[in-house]
Amino acid sequence: MVNFLRIFSIFIMVSAMAFAQSTLSEFGSADVSGTSNYEPSDAPVVFLDQAPNQVNGLMADSTCSICGTGQQSVAENFNVTTAGPTVGITEIVIWGGYYPENIPNTTDDFTIIISQDAAGVPGAVVDARYNLQATSRVSTGVVLFGVNEYEFTFDYSASPVILNTAGVYHIEIYNNSVESGNFFWETGNLDGTNGIAGSSWTTTCPGVTWNSDPLTDLSIQINGDDDIGGTTGGVLLISENTTGADSVETWLNALGETYTRLTNTAALALPTSDWLMYDCAFYIGLVSSGDQIDSCTAYMNGGGNLLVCDNDQGFSYNSTPFLLDYLMALYQTDSGSDGIITGLDMMTGLTLDISLDPWPDDFLPNVGAYGTGVPIFLAPTATTYAGMRGDGGFFRSELLAWDPQYGGDYATNIEVIRRSIDWLADGIIPVELTSFSASVNKKTVELDWATATELNNRGFDIERNSGNGFEKIGFVPGFGTTTEPRSYSFKDEGLSAGTYEYRLKQIDFEGTFAYSVIIEAEVIVPNVYAMAQNYPNPFNPSTKINFSLAVDSKVSLKIFDVLGQEIITLVNEDLSAGTYNYDFNATNINSGVYFYKIEAVGVNGAKFIDIKKMMLLK
C-alpha cells in the first residue's frame, strides 16, 4: 500500500558563498517575529520577511559530516510509529530552484541523508545517497525570488529506505551543484502567490508524523510503502530488557542486518503468524511464565527459530518445558558463568568476559522431548556451559546465559550475533569440524579432516610443530558457505624420524580464524638395511617390493630373468634413510621366474646387497 505525506512551511534560501561552515545543530526554529530559538553569534542563520504573508525565511549553509563541505543544506525531523522490514520510503519530492542564475537545465547534485535521532540532532545514518540527479524536474509555474520554482522528484522505489525501528528520524538535503551559486528550498504555509496553492498538512505515510510547525518546516513530500517486498524476513528483536536490546540493536546495525524492534508487550499482542514472517526472533530479557512462554513456544511449534538472552532464564524457570525441551538446557547455578567464557561448536574461537553480569546462569545439555542441547560457550567452571543451541527438527533455538549489556568486547559481540543469525535463520554453523586425524606411511604423515557445515570459509592453514613451535606448512582452500559435508586431506612428506604435532587454522574471508585441536603423529625410521619378499607372490600382473635403508644411501633396484639378463631398473637414485615401497608392473613380460636385486651404498660407507626370487603367473 502506497501513502504519502506532504508538509509546507516557510521559504528557505541557502547560499554556500555567503556563510562560513557550521553544523546543523546551530540552526534553530524561527518564530513569526523573526527570532531563532537557538542562534549563537556565529550561526549562519538569517531571517527574511516574506511579504505578503509575513512568514519568515531561513538562510543557512551547513557542513555535511559524512559528505564533505560546501553544501547548501536544510534539515527536517519526523516521527515513525509503525516500522518493520516492509515499511519504507519509496519517493522524495521537494520544491525549489537555482538562484540567481535561474538555470532550468543545470546538472543536479543532491545528497539526501536519513538518520536516526540523537538528542535532537541527526545520529546514526540509516540511508545516505550522493550525487543524485532528480528523477524528474517539472516547473510549478511559480516564480520565487524572481526565478522559476521546480518540483524535484527522487524515485527510491528500486531501493527503498527501510524504516526498521520506530522513533524520530532526520532528513538532510544538500545541493552541491557547481553551476549555480544558490539553491532555495520552499517552506511555509504557502498561498497561490508565494508558493503552491492549496497546500495542507497530511500524515498518511505509514506510521509517519512530522514536527509540523508551519513556520519552520521544510516543504517536502515523502511517499512510502508498508508492504515492500510483500514478505518480511530479518530479525524480530523483542525488547523485555531495554538496555540489553539497545546493545543488540547496535550490533545488528553494525552488521547491516534487517530487523524490527518491538517491546515485549507489542510483540505479544501480535499473532504467531506475524512472528513467523521473520527469519528468527531475538527475545532479549526474561521469558516469564504465562503469555510470554506461551507465545514463544507457539512460535517454535509453528517452525520459528528463537534466541533467548537473559541471565535468569534458568534461575527463574528451571523446570519448565520451555527451558528443558525447547531451549534444551538443564539449569545448574545462578552465577556459574561469571567470568571469561570460551566459545565451542558454532562459537569456536571466541571468548567473552561477562564478569560484569552479577548473576549469569550456567547449564548442562538437556535431553529434551525434541533433541539434546549442544554447548556453545564453556563456563569458567570448565564443566558447565554459558550457552546452548538446540535443533528440534521443526525449530532451532539458542540460549545465552547473560544480559547483553554485560557482554564485553564490541567486535566479539557482533560476531556472536552474526553466528547466531546464521544458525537460527539458515541452520549454518560457521565451520563445524567433525573429525581430524593423522596417519603415517613411512616418512609421510597424511592429515584427514571433515566438516559438517561451513560458513564464509576461505580455507585452512596447515601448521606443524617439530619441536620449535607451530609454523605454517601449507594451505587447503575451503568451500565458502555450504551445508553439505566436506572432506579434506594434506600430505606432509619427506619427514625425519620424530614426533610431530599438527593443527588446523580455519580462516574466513574477513580474516577471522579459529584453531582446531592438536593431534600428534610419530615417524619411525628403521635403523637397519632390509628388503622384504615381494607381495603378492606369485603375482599377475603387478607386485610390491618393500625395502628399508638405515642411512641415506645411493640405491639401485633391478629386475632380472633366469638367464641373468636385466629386464628393468625400478630405482637408481639417492634416497634418505627410511622405508620405501615400489610397484613392479609386469603387463608386458611373459610368465616365469624372475629375480629382483637391491644394491645400496650408505653415506657412512656401509654396503647392502640382497637378491630375492619372484614368480609371474599369467
VEXDREN-2710 file (C-alpha; in Angstrom, 1 decimal):
% VEXDREN-2710
k/r/px/py/pz
1/MET/0.0/0.0/0.0
2/VAL/1.5/3.4/-1.0
3/ASN/0.7/6.5/1.0
4/PHE/2.2/10.0/1.2
5/LEU/2.8/12.9/3.5
6/ARG/3.2/16.5/2.4
7/ILE/4.2/19.3/4.7
8/PHE/4.6/23.0/3.9
9/SER/6.1/25.8/6.0
10/ILE/8.4/28.8/5.3
11/PHE/10.7/29.7/2.5
12/ILE/14.4/28.8/2.8
13/MET/17.2/30.2/0.7
14/VAL/20.7/28.7/1.1
15/SER/24.0/30.1/-0.1
16/ALA/27.3/28.3/0.1
17/MET/29.0/31.5/-0.9
18/ALA/27.6/33.8/1.8
19/PHE/28.3/32.0/5.0
20/ALA/31.0/30.0/6.9
21/GLN/30.6/26.3/7.5
22/SER/28.8/25.1/10.6
23/THR/26.8/22.2/11.9
24/LEU/23.1/21.5/11.7
25/SER/22.7/21.8/15.4
26/GLU/23.2/25.6/15.0
27/PHE/20.0/26.0/13.1
28/GLY/17.1/26.7/15.4
29/SER/13.5/27.1/14.6
30/ALA/12.1/30.6/13.9
31/ASP/9.0/32.2/15.2
32/VAL/6.9/34.8/13.4
33/SER/8.8/37.7/14.9
34/GLY/11.9/36.6/13.1
35/THR/14.0/35.4/16.0
36/SER/15.6/32.0/16.4
37/ASN/15.1/29.7/19.4
38/TYR/18.9/28.9/19.1
39/GLU/21.1/31.4/17.4
40/PRO/24.7/31.8/18.7
41/SER/26.6/34.8/17.3
42/ASP/28.5/32.8/14.7
43/ALA/25.4/30.8/13.4
44/PRO/24.9/31.5/9.7
45/VAL/21.1/32.0/10.2
46/VAL/19.3/35.0/8.6
47/PHE/15.6/35.5/8.7
48/LEU/13.9/37.3/5.8
49/ASP/10.4/38.8/5.9
50/GLN/8.4/37.3/3.0
51/ALA/5.6/39.6/2.0
52/PRO/2.6/39.4/1.8
53/ASN/2.1/36.7/4.3
54/GLN/4.9/37.9/6.7
55/VAL/6.3/34.3/7.1
56/ASN/10.0/34.2/8.0
57/GLY/12.5/32.7/5.6
58/LEU/15.7/30.9/6.7
59/MET/19.1/31.2/5.0
60/ALA/21.6/28.6/6.1
61/ASP/24.8/27.0/5.0
62/SER/26.0/23.8/6.7
63/THR/28.6/21.1/6.6
64/CYS/27.5/17.5/6.0
65/SER/29.5/15.5/8.5
66/ILE/29.8/12.5/6.1
67/CYS/29.9/14.1/2.7
68/GLY/32.4/17.0/2.7
69/THR/32.0/20.7/2.8
70/GLY/30.4/23.5/0.8
71/GLN/26.9/22.1/0.6
72/GLN/23.8/24.2/0.7
73/SER/21.5/22.4/3.1
74/VAL/18.3/22.1/5.1
75/ALA/17.1/19.6/7.6
76/GLU/13.8/18.3/9.0
77/ASN/12.7/15.7/11.5
78/PHE/9.8/13.3/11.6
79/ASN/8.4/10.6/13.8
80/VAL/7.9/6.9/12.8
81/THR/5.4/5.0/14.8
82/THR/4.9/2.0/12.5
83/ALA/8.1/0.3/11.4
84/GLY/9.4/-3.0/10.0
85/PRO/11.3/-4.6/7.2
86/THR/8.4/-4.0/4.8
87/VAL/7.9/-0.3/5.7
88/GLY/9.9/2.3/3.9
89/ILE/10.4/5.4/1.8
90/THR/9.9/4.9/-2.0
91/GLU/9.9/8.5/-3.2
92/ILE/11.0/12.0/-2.0
93/VAL/9.7/15.3/-3.6
94/ILE/11.0/18.8/-2.9
95/TRP/10.3/22.2/-4.3
96/GLY/12.9/24.8/-5.1
97/GLY/15.1/26.4/-7.7
98/TYR/18.5/27.8/-8.6
99/TYR/19.1/31.5/-7.6
100/PRO/20.0/33.9/-9.2
101/GLU/21.0/32.0/-12.3
102/ASN/17.6/30.5/-12.9
103/ILE/19.2/27.7/-14.9
104/PRO/16.4/25.3/-15.9
105/ASN/18.7/22.5/-17.1
106/THR/21.6/22.7/-14.7
107/THR/23.1/19.4/-13.5
108/ASP/21.6/18.5/-10.2
109/ASP/24.0/17.2/-7.5
110/PHE/22.0/16.4/-4.4
111/THR/22.9/14.5/-1.2
112/ILE/20.0/13.1/0.8
113/ILE/20.7/11.6/4.2
114/ILE/18.2/10.0/6.6
115/SER/19.4/9.4/10.1
116/GLN/18.0/8.3/13.5
117/ASP/17.7/11.0/16.1
118/ALA/20.5/11.6/18.6
119/ALA/19.2/14.0/21.3
120/GLY/17.6/16.3/18.8
121/VAL/20.3/16.2/16.0
122/PRO/21.0/13.6/13.3
123/GLY/22.6/10.5/14.7
124/ALA/23.2/7.1/13.2
125/VAL/22.8/7.2/9.4
126/VAL/20.1/4.9/8.1
127/ASP/20.5/5.8/4.4
128/ALA/22.8/8.2/2.5
129/ARG/22.7/8.8/-1.2
130/TYR/25.1/11.1/-3.1
131/ASN/25.4/12.8/-6.5
132/LEU/21.7/12.4/-7.0
133/GLN/20.1/13.7/-10.2
134/ALA/16.4/14.3/-9.8
135/THR/14.4/11.5/-11.5
136/SER/12.1/14.3/-12.8
137/ARG/12.1/18.1/-12.6
138/VAL/8.9/19.9/-13.5
139/SER/8.2/23.6/-13.4
140/THR/5.4/24.6/-11.0
141/GLY/4.7/27.9/-12.8
142/VAL/5.5/29.8/-9.6
143/VAL/8.2/32.5/-9.6
144/LEU/10.1/32.9/-6.3
145/PHE/12.9/35.5/-5.7
146/GLY/12.5/36.3/-9.4
147/VAL/13.4/32.8/-10.6
148/ASN/11.4/29.8/-11.5
149/GLU/10.4/27.1/-9.0
150/TYR/10.6/23.4/-9.8
151/GLU/9.2/20.2/-8.4
152/PHE/12.2/17.8/-7.9
153/THR/11.2/14.1/-7.6
154/PHE/13.6/11.4/-6.5
155/ASP/12.4/7.8/-7.2
156/TYR/13.6/5.4/-4.4
157/SER/11.3/2.5/-5.4
158/ALA/14.0/0.3/-6.8
159/SER/15.9/0.6/-3.5
160/PRO/13.6/1.8/-0.7
161/VAL/14.8/3.2/2.6
162/ILE/13.6/0.6/5.1
163/LEU/12.4/2.0/8.4
164/ASN/13.0/-0.9/10.7
165/THR/12.7/1.0/14.0
166/ALA/10.0/3.3/15.3
167/GLY/11.2/6.7/16.6
168/VAL/12.4/10.1/15.4
169/TYR/14.3/10.4/12.2
170/HIS/16.0/13.3/10.5
171/ILE/16.2/14.1/6.7
172/GLU/19.0/16.3/5.5
173/ILE/19.1/17.6/1.9
174/TYR/22.2/19.1/0.4
175/ASN/22.6/20.7/-3.1
176/ASN/26.2/20.7/-4.3
177/SER/25.7/21.9/-7.9
178/VAL/28.7/24.0/-9.1
179/GLU/26.6/25.5/-11.9
180/SER/24.7/27.8/-9.5
181/GLY/25.7/30.0/-6.6
182/ASN/22.5/29.4/-4.6
183/PHE/19.6/26.9/-4.2
184/PHE/16.4/27.8/-2.4
185/TRP/14.0/25.4/-0.7
186/GLU/10.4/26.2/-0.3
187/THR/8.9/26.2/3.2
188/GLY/6.0/27.8/5.0
189/ASN/2.2/28.0/4.8
190/LEU/2.2/28.9/1.1
191/ASP/-0.5/30.5/-0.9
192/GLY/-1.0/30.9/-4.7
193/THR/1.2/34.0/-4.8
194/ASN/4.1/32.8/-2.7
195/GLY/4.1/29.1/-3.4
196/ILE/2.0/26.1/-4.2
197/ALA/-1.7/26.8/-3.9
198/GLY/-3.9/24.7/-1.7
199/SER/-1.1/23.4/0.4
200/SER/-2.1/21.4/3.5
201/TRP/-0.7/19.1/6.2
202/THR/-1.3/15.3/5.8
203/THR/0.0/12.4/7.8
204/THR/-0.9/9.4/5.7
205/CYS/2.6/8.0/5.0
206/PRO/2.6/4.6/7.0
207/GLY/3.1/5.5/10.7
208/VAL/4.7/8.8/10.0
209/THR/4.1/12.2/11.6
210/TRP/6.1/15.4/11.3
211/ASN/7.4/18.1/13.5
212/SER/4.7/20.2/11.9
213/ASP/5.5/23.7/12.8
214/PRO/4.2/25.5/9.7
215/LEU/6.6/28.4/10.3
216/THR/9.8/26.4/10.3
217/ASP/9.4/23.1/8.5
218/LEU/10.6/22.2/5.0
219/SER/8.2/21.7/2.2
220/ILE/8.7/18.1/1.3
221/GLN/6.6/15.1/0.3
222/ILE/7.7/11.6/1.3
223/ASN/5.9/8.7/-0.4
224/GLY/6.1/5.4/1.5
225/ASP/5.0/1.8/1.3
226/ASP/4.1/-0.6/4.1
227/ASP/4.3/-3.8/2.0
228/ILE/7.7/-3.5/0.4
229/GLY/8.7/-6.9/-1.0
230/GLY/5.4/-8.5/0.1
231/THR/7.2/-10.6/2.8
232/THR/9.0/-9.8/6.0
233/GLY/12.2/-11.7/6.9
234/GLY/15.1/-10.5/9.0
235/VAL/15.2/-10.5/12.8
236/LEU/12.3/-9.8/15.1
237/LEU/14.0/-8.0/18.1
238/ILE/11.8/-8.3/21.2
239/SER/12.8/-6.0/24.0
240/GLU/12.0/-7.0/27.6
241/ASN/15.4/-5.8/28.8
242/THR/15.6/-2.4/27.2
243/THR/19.3/-1.8/27.9
244/GLY/20.2/-5.2/26.6
245/ALA/18.1/-4.7/23.5
246/ASP/19.8/-1.4/22.9
247/SER/23.1/-3.3/22.8
248/VAL/21.8/-5.9/20.4
249/GLU/20.3/-3.3/18.1
250/THR/23.7/-1.6/17.9
251/TRP/25.3/-4.9/16.8
252/LEU/22.6/-5.6/14.3
253/ASN/23.1/-2.2/12.7
254/ALA/26.9/-2.8/12.6
255/LEU/26.2/-6.0/10.6
256/GLY/23.7/-4.2/8.3
257/GLU/21.0/-6.8/9.3
258/THR/17.3/-6.2/8.7
259/TYR/15.3/-6.2/11.9
260/THR/12.2/-4.9/13.6
261/ARG/12.3/-3.9/17.2
262/LEU/9.2/-4.2/19.4
263/THR/8.6/-4.1/23.1
264/ASN/7.6/-7.5/24.6
265/THR/4.1/-6.1/25.1
266/ALA/3.8/-5.1/21.4
267/ALA/5.2/-8.4/20.3
268/LEU/2.9/-10.5/22.5
269/ALA/0.0/-8.6/21.0
270/LEU/0.8/-10.0/17.6
271/PRO/-0.5/-13.3/16.3
272/THR/2.0/-16.1/15.9
273/SER/1.7/-15.8/12.1
274/ASP/3.3/-12.3/12.3
275/TRP/6.3/-13.7/14.3
276/LEU/6.7/-16.4/11.7
277/MET/7.1/-13.8/8.9
278/TYR/10.6/-13.2/10.3
279/ASP/13.7/-15.4/9.8
280/CYS/14.3/-15.6/13.5
281/ALA/13.4/-13.9/16.8
282/PHE/15.7/-12.5/19.5
283/TYR/14.0/-12.3/22.9
284/ILE/16.2/-10.0/25.0
285/GLY/15.2/-10.4/28.6
286/LEU/13.4/-12.9/30.8
287/VAL/10.7/-15.0/29.1
288/SER/8.5/-15.3/32.1
289/SER/5.5/-17.6/32.7
290/GLY/2.1/-17.1/31.1
291/ASP/1.7/-15.4/27.8
292/GLN/5.4/-14.9/27.2
293/ILE/6.3/-18.5/27.4
294/ASP/3.1/-19.4/25.6
295/SER/3.9/-17.0/22.7
296/CYS/7.5/-18.3/22.4
297/THR/6.5/-22.0/22.4
298/ALA/3.7/-21.3/19.9
299/TYR/6.2/-19.6/17.7
300/MET/8.6/-22.6/17.8
301/ASN/5.8/-25.1/17.4
302/GLY/5.0/-23.2/14.2
303/GLY/8.5/-23.6/12.9
304/GLY/10.1/-20.4/14.4
305/ASN/13.7/-20.0/15.4
306/LEU/14.3/-18.3/18.7
307/LEU/17.2/-16.8/20.7
308/VAL/16.8/-16.1/24.4
309/CYS/19.4/-13.9/26.0
310/ASP/18.9/-13.4/29.8
311/ASN/20.9/-14.1/33.0
312/ASP/17.9/-15.5/34.9
313/GLN/16.0/-17.7/32.5
314/GLY/17.3/-20.9/34.2
315/PHE/17.1/-19.5/37.8
316/SER/13.5/-18.3/37.4
317/TYR/12.0/-21.1/35.2
318/ASN/14.3/-24.1/35.5
319/SER/11.6/-26.8/35.5
320/THR/9.5/-25.5/32.5
321/PRO/9.3/-27.5/29.3
322/PHE/10.3/-24.2/27.6
323/LEU/13.8/-24.4/29.1
324/LEU/14.1/-28.2/29.1
325/ASP/12.5/-29.2/25.8
326/TYR/12.8/-26.1/23.6
327/LEU/16.0/-24.5/24.8
328/MET/17.3/-28.0/25.7
329/ALA/19.2/-26.7/28.8
330/LEU/19.4/-28.1/32.3
331/TYR/19.9/-25.3/34.9
332/GLN/22.8/-25.6/37.4
333/THR/23.6/-22.5/39.4
334/ASP/22.7/-18.7/39.4
335/SER/26.2/-17.4/38.8
336/GLY/28.3/-20.3/37.4
337/SER/29.1/-18.4/34.2
338/ASP/30.6/-15.4/36.0
339/GLY/33.9/-14.6/34.3
340/ILE/35.5/-15.4/31.0
341/ILE/33.5/-17.8/28.8
342/THR/35.0/-19.7/25.8
343/GLY/33.3/-20.5/22.5
344/LEU/32.6/-24.0/21.5
345/ASP/30.9/-25.6/18.4
346/MET/29.4/-22.7/16.4
347/MET/31.2/-20.1/18.6
348/THR/34.6/-21.7/18.4
349/GLY/37.4/-19.2/18.5
350/LEU/35.5/-16.6/20.5
351/THR/35.9/-15.5/24.2
352/LEU/33.9/-13.1/26.2
353/ASP/34.4/-11.6/29.6
354/ILE/30.9/-11.4/31.2
355/SER/32.1/-10.8/34.7
356/LEU/30.2/-7.5/35.0
357/ASP/26.9/-9.5/34.9
358/PRO/26.2/-10.3/38.6
359/TRP/24.1/-13.4/38.0
360/PRO/24.8/-15.3/34.8
361/ASP/23.4/-18.8/34.9
362/ASP/25.2/-22.0/33.9
363/PHE/23.7/-25.1/32.3
364/LEU/24.3/-28.6/31.2
365/PRO/22.8/-30.0/27.9
366/ASN/19.4/-31.5/28.4
367/VAL/18.0/-34.5/26.6
368/GLY/14.6/-32.9/25.8
369/ALA/11.5/-34.0/24.0
370/TYR/12.7/-32.6/20.7
371/GLY/16.5/-33.1/20.9
372/THR/19.7/-32.7/23.0
373/GLY/21.3/-29.4/23.7
374/VAL/24.7/-28.6/22.2
375/PRO/27.0/-26.4/24.3
376/ILE/28.3/-23.3/22.5
377/PHE/30.1/-21.5/25.4
378/LEU/32.1/-23.1/28.2
379/ALA/31.6/-21.5/31.6
380/PRO/34.6/-20.7/33.8
381/THR/33.7/-23.8/35.8
382/ALA/35.1/-25.8/32.8
383/THR/32.4/-28.4/33.4
384/THR/29.2/-26.4/32.7
385/TYR/28.1/-24.1/30.0
386/ALA/27.0/-20.4/29.4
387/GLY/25.3/-21.0/26.1
388/MET/23.3/-23.8/24.4
389/ARG/21.8/-24.4/21.0
390/GLY/19.1/-26.8/20.1
391/ASP/17.8/-28.4/16.9
392/GLY/14.2/-29.6/17.3
393/GLY/13.8/-30.6/13.7
394/PHE/11.0/-28.1/13.0
395/PHE/12.6/-25.3/15.1
396/ARG/16.1/-24.1/16.1
397/SER/16.8/-22.5/19.4
398/GLU/19.7/-20.7/21.2
399/LEU/20.2/-19.7/24.9
400/LEU/22.8/-17.2/26.1
401/ALA/23.0/-17.0/29.9
402/TRP/23.9/-13.4/30.4
403/ASP/22.4/-10.0/29.8
404/PRO/23.8/-8.5/26.5
405/GLN/24.8/-5.2/28.1
406/TYR/27.4/-7.1/30.1
407/GLY/28.8/-8.9/27.0
408/GLY/32.3/-7.4/27.0
409/ASP/34.2/-6.8/23.7
410/TYR/32.2/-5.0/21.0
411/ALA/33.7/-6.8/18.0
412/THR/33.2/-10.2/19.6
413/ASN/29.6/-9.5/20.4
414/ILE/29.0/-8.5/16.8
415/GLU/30.5/-11.9/15.7
416/VAL/28.3/-13.7/18.3
417/ILE/25.2/-12.1/16.7
418/ARG/26.3/-12.9/13.2
419/ARG/26.8/-16.5/14.0
420/SER/23.5/-16.7/15.9
421/ILE/21.6/-15.4/12.9
422/ASP/23.4/-17.9/10.6
423/TRP/22.4/-20.7/12.9
424/LEU/18.8/-19.7/13.6
425/ALA/17.9/-18.3/10.2
426/ASP/19.8/-20.8/8.0
427/GLY/20.9/-23.6/10.2
428/ILE/24.6/-22.9/9.4
429/ILE/27.4/-23.3/11.9
430/PRO/30.5/-21.3/10.8
431/VAL/32.8/-24.3/10.4
432/GLU/31.7/-27.5/12.2
433/LEU/34.8/-29.8/12.2
434/THR/33.6/-33.4/12.7
435/SER/36.9/-35.2/12.5
436/PHE/40.7/-34.6/12.4
437/SER/43.2/-37.4/12.2
438/ALA/46.7/-38.3/11.2
439/SER/48.2/-41.5/9.7
440/VAL/51.9/-42.3/9.0
441/ASN/53.2/-44.1/5.9
442/LYS/56.9/-44.4/6.1
443/LYS/58.2/-40.8/6.1
444/THR/54.9/-39.2/5.2
445/VAL/52.2/-38.0/7.5
446/GLU/48.7/-37.8/6.0
447/LEU/46.2/-35.5/7.6
448/ASP/42.5/-36.0/7.1
449/TRP/39.6/-33.9/8.3
450/ALA/35.9/-33.3/7.6
451/THR/33.3/-30.6/8.2
452/ALA/29.5/-30.9/8.6
453/THR/28.8/-27.3/7.6
454/GLU/30.8/-24.2/6.6
455/LEU/30.2/-20.5/6.6
456/ASN/32.4/-18.0/4.8
457/ASN/35.3/-20.5/4.9
458/ARG/38.3/-19.3/2.9
459/GLY/40.3/-22.4/3.9
460/PHE/42.7/-24.0/6.3
461/ASP/46.4/-23.2/7.1
462/ILE/48.2/-26.4/8.0
463/GLU/50.5/-25.9/10.9
464/ARG/53.2/-28.3/12.3
465/ASN/55.3/-28.2/15.4
466/SER/58.6/-30.1/15.1
467/GLY/59.8/-29.0/18.5
468/ASN/60.3/-25.3/18.0
469/GLY/56.7/-24.1/17.8
470/PHE/54.0/-24.2/15.2
471/GLU/54.7/-23.0/11.7
472/LYS/52.6/-22.9/8.5
473/ILE/53.5/-25.7/6.1
474/GLY/50.6/-25.5/3.6
475/PHE/47.1/-24.2/2.8
476/VAL/43.9/-26.1/1.7
477/PRO/41.1/-24.0/0.2
478/GLY/37.6/-24.3/1.8
479/PHE/34.2/-24.4/0.2
480/GLY/32.9/-20.9/1.3
481/THR/29.4/-21.4/2.6
482/THR/27.8/-24.9/2.4
483/THR/25.5/-27.1/4.4
484/GLU/26.9/-30.2/2.8
485/PRO/29.6/-32.4/4.5
486/ARG/33.1/-31.8/3.0
487/SER/36.3/-33.9/3.3
488/TYR/39.9/-32.6/3.2
489/SER/43.4/-34.1/3.2
490/PHE/47.0/-33.0/3.2
491/LYS/50.3/-34.9/3.0
492/ASP/53.5/-33.8/4.8
493/GLU/56.2/-35.7/3.1
494/GLY/60.0/-36.3/3.5
495/LEU/60.0/-36.3/7.3
496/SER/62.8/-37.5/9.5
497/ALA/62.2/-39.7/12.4
498/GLY/60.5/-38.0/15.3
499/THR/57.2/-36.9/16.9
500/TYR/55.2/-34.1/15.2
501/GLU/52.2/-32.0/16.3
502/TYR/49.6/-30.7/13.8
503/ARG/46.7/-28.3/14.0
504/LEU/44.4/-26.5/11.5
505/LYS/43.9/-22.8/11.4
506/GLN/40.5/-22.2/9.8
507/ILE/40.3/-18.7/8.2
508/ASP/37.2/-17.0/6.9
509/PHE/37.1/-14.3/4.2
510/GLU/37.1/-11.4/6.7
511/GLY/40.3/-12.8/8.3
512/THR/38.7/-14.2/11.4
513/PHE/40.3/-17.5/12.3
514/ALA/40.0/-20.4/14.8
515/TYR/42.3/-23.3/15.7
516/SER/41.4/-26.9/15.8
517/VAL/42.5/-29.4/18.4
518/ILE/46.2/-30.5/18.3
519/ILE/46.9/-34.1/17.1
520/GLU/50.2/-36.0/17.1
521/ALA/52.0/-38.3/14.7
522/GLU/55.2/-40.3/15.1
523/VAL/57.5/-41.1/12.2
524/ILE/59.7/-44.1/12.8
525/VAL/62.7/-44.6/10.5
526/PRO/64.3/-48.2/10.6
527/ASN/68.0/-48.4/11.7
528/VAL/68.8/-51.5/9.5
529/TYR/69.0/-52.3/5.8
530/ALA/66.4/-54.9/4.7
531/MET/64.4/-56.0/1.7
532/ALA/61.2/-57.9/2.1
533/GLN/59.7/-60.6/-0.1
534/ASN/57.5/-59.1/-2.8
535/TYR/53.8/-59.3/-2.2
536/PRO/51.8/-60.8/-3.7
537/ASN/53.9/-63.7/-4.9
538/PRO/53.1/-65.4/-7.3
539/PHE/51.6/-62.3/-8.9
540/ASN/49.8/-61.1/-12.1
541/PRO/50.5/-58.6/-13.4
542/SER/51.8/-56.4/-10.5
543/THR/53.5/-56.7/-7.2
544/LYS/55.1/-54.6/-4.5
545/ILE/58.7/-54.6/-3.4
546/ASN/59.5/-53.1/0.1
547/PHE/62.9/-52.2/1.5
548/SER/64.4/-50.1/4.2
549/LEU/67.6/-48.0/4.5
550/ALA/69.5/-47.5/7.7
551/VAL/71.1/-44.3/6.5
552/ASP/70.9/-42.1/3.4
553/SER/72.1/-44.2/0.5
554/LYS/72.7/-44.5/-3.2
555/VAL/70.2/-47.2/-4.2
556/SER/69.8/-49.4/-7.3
557/LEU/66.8/-51.8/-7.6
558/LYS/66.7/-54.0/-10.8
559/ILE/64.7/-56.9/-12.2
560/PHE/66.5/-59.9/-13.9
561/ASP/65.3/-63.1/-15.7
562/VAL/66.6/-66.6/-15.0
563/LEU/69.5/-66.0/-17.6
564/GLY/70.7/-63.0/-15.6
565/GLN/69.5/-60.5/-18.2
566/GLU/68.3/-57.2/-16.8
567/ILE/64.6/-56.6/-17.5
568/ILE/64.0/-53.2/-15.9
569/THR/65.5/-50.7/-13.4
570/LEU/63.0/-49.7/-10.8
571/VAL/65.3/-47.4/-8.7
572/ASN/68.6/-45.7/-9.5
573/GLU/68.9/-42.6/-7.2
574/ASP/69.9/-41.2/-3.8
575/LEU/67.3/-41.9/-1.1
576/SER/67.1/-40.8/2.5
577/ALA/67.0/-43.3/5.4
578/GLY/63.6/-44.8/5.8
579/THR/61.1/-47.3/4.3
580/TYR/60.1/-47.5/0.7
581/ASN/57.6/-49.4/-1.4
582/TYR/57.7/-49.7/-5.1
583/ASP/55.3/-51.2/-7.6
584/PHE/56.5/-53.6/-10.3
585/ASN/54.1/-54.0/-13.3
586/ALA/54.8/-57.0/-15.5
587/THR/52.0/-56.5/-18.0
588/ASN/54.4/-56.7/-21.0
589/ILE/56.5/-59.6/-19.6
590/ASN/56.0/-63.3/-20.1
591/SER/55.2/-65.7/-17.3
592/GLY/58.2/-67.2/-15.4
593/VAL/60.6/-66.9/-12.6
594/TYR/62.4/-63.5/-12.1
595/PHE/64.8/-62.0/-9.6
596/TYR/65.0/-58.6/-8.0
597/LYS/68.3/-57.2/-6.7
598/ILE/69.0/-54.2/-4.4
599/GLU/72.4/-52.6/-4.0
600/ALA/72.8/-49.7/-1.5
601/VAL/75.8/-47.7/-0.5
602/GLY/75.3/-45.6/2.6
603/VAL/76.8/-42.2/3.2
604/ASN/78.8/-43.8/6.0
605/GLY/80.3/-46.3/3.6
606/ALA/78.1/-49.2/4.6
607/LYS/77.1/-51.5/1.7
608/PHE/74.0/-53.7/1.4
609/ILE/73.1/-56.2/-1.4
610/ASP/70.2/-58.6/-1.4
611/ILE/68.5/-60.8/-4.1
612/LYS/65.1/-62.4/-4.0
613/LYS/63.1/-64.6/-6.3
614/MET/59.5/-64.0/-7.5
615/MET/57.1/-65.7/-9.9
616/LEU/54.9/-64.2/-12.5
617/LEU/51.8/-66.4/-13.5
618/LYS/49.5/-65.3/-16.3
END
